[in-house]
């Protein structure tokens, strides 16, 4: 019996090659897309899961508002970056805290081995307890002792090979430069080598320096509650009660925090499992992603699989009517209902199995492209393994049974006498089901088209919006606070500005899009009271404001005509003026300030500019004049011949700062890197939306082919009576176009709601215009017409004599 069923299934596949191809390939592509998206989602969800004690690791977040305000503030008002003493204080006061890990960085250092000097990025000063809390794999050395002594260094496997090749790195020495005030130059002993940071870790390091090195250089800050420079994670015991712990925090703050923090300081905690996808706090130490994007990708994956299954069901129900007479004959010679149901379900499962085989092949071929698209190292064995094979087999069975159930149940219920007489009451029901599925299918497709247009519009907005500062043709050299470079900064500026291809040069501690410190600043408010508020700080050189073309809305900029500017002047932005109660920026000019040991008057207010990404609104900012605490040299270029100009700049650099490699980047590229995950989201969203629409069109083509075949005689009669090709194409197309128009009405509110939710992740975003849905609908109609017209024209061109003779 089974052999007979397989034989019938095989013959039906060969008999209707077009339907078979559309069914198998369409479903195979849908399943492959779903698996690829599932691999991406699984990788995102796996972040930090490799840590054996991950469910017991938390981190401290810092907030600055009173108890009354705290209830009205979200996690967006907290920072991960905070003071160093909070960790040891938690360990002393809470017995449930077992270990504390603090680290500071991420900067770079010059390492010298023999005659080779390289700038090493991604260095972090790390607590000695790090390897006892986190599960980063150790290759050489003792993880418990590796970061204890000052001037100890643990290298990643890649970094160790870069400096020592295949030799054992343990015990070797690296000569290191000053590190941004955190450590003096000295010899670092390699006390360990660890595997490169896992790709699914939100913390990634190339080099770990012992935190005791930092402590030896500046011990005072480790007791300063008001100094913000440290990330704090901690391990708790297995009986830990998060809710009870958080209830004790207010009393802990009153007992431990110093006056330096002010009355508005508090802390919160976050579990490690929430850091990558669910954290909304500011100043993250590593990678984070959007949980809403994960939901969107998961929905798209289900959409694609759903569209492919609908294709399968549509064509299966359409073709089932062709086999009505076969069923009638089988039932008249003794076949029972159960055997017929089994036969049709088996045929359906065979098609799904073939599609699954094709999907595995497509996943293998497309995996490198998917890795390029997502920027991830996706491993197929993480998704398809002995544990998940039953899951995928289950999906194949469910899809096969779902798609084959309708034709199996309907056909097996036919009365043989009625069928053999040509009476078929189920055809109308099947047609209505197919129309409903087409509407659902194209509703998903239209929603994806609208989503793609909105995503592209928003990404263009990010790139095109006036940020309030010059970033084009702006070359930036990051020399990491190198004292020797700062000592020759005036000479560098003078020498470089002699070059006609360089418009201006400026030095600063921060540039837009880069790291910047935060601290409290005391400024006189409209009532004459000195009030402390926290805000971002850009320590800038004399020419920074003019160099970046920041617009002054009140007062003046720093000037060489006022020598006291270096010690007693301050420029703020409009948001900072509002923070202290000045609705008119001009009223803030002349007010007294006190900041980081400098006191004087506010001399100017610059117009708000977006110094961080458009995900965030413009926050208060102060721009104190600090000539010798710089990290960046930025050069505004005015040339088409970049290679020649870069060569000239490097020549000057080599003469005045020969000890440090000339490493540069362009500000617009650096700034746009903040949107890297957004652009990746756009690429993935667009790619899979196009594939979903393609699969929907495959199904529509199959249905159009079926409809044309069913109406062959009608088309022949109409042609004999004088109908032209256009009227016949219109006849075959209008029913499908009506369904697409209904789909537009269904998809519009769904897409509008979904994309509005996504846009909420940006402080500055485009509105969702009505014309987006109009364009989406028009595109869907055009795609549908092009798809249908191919088969409609073919039917219209058929010889009417041949049509009328066909059986």
Order of alpha helices (4+ residues) and beta strands (2+ residues): alpha-alpha-beta-alpha-beta-alpha-beta-beta-alpha-beta-beta-alpha-beta-beta-beta-alpha-beta-alpha-alpha-beta-alpha-alpha-alpha-alpha-alpha-alpha-alpha-alpha-beta-alpha-alpha-beta-beta-beta-alpha-beta-alpha-beta-alpha-beta-beta-beta-beta-alpha-beta-alpha-alpha-alpha-alpha-alpha-alpha
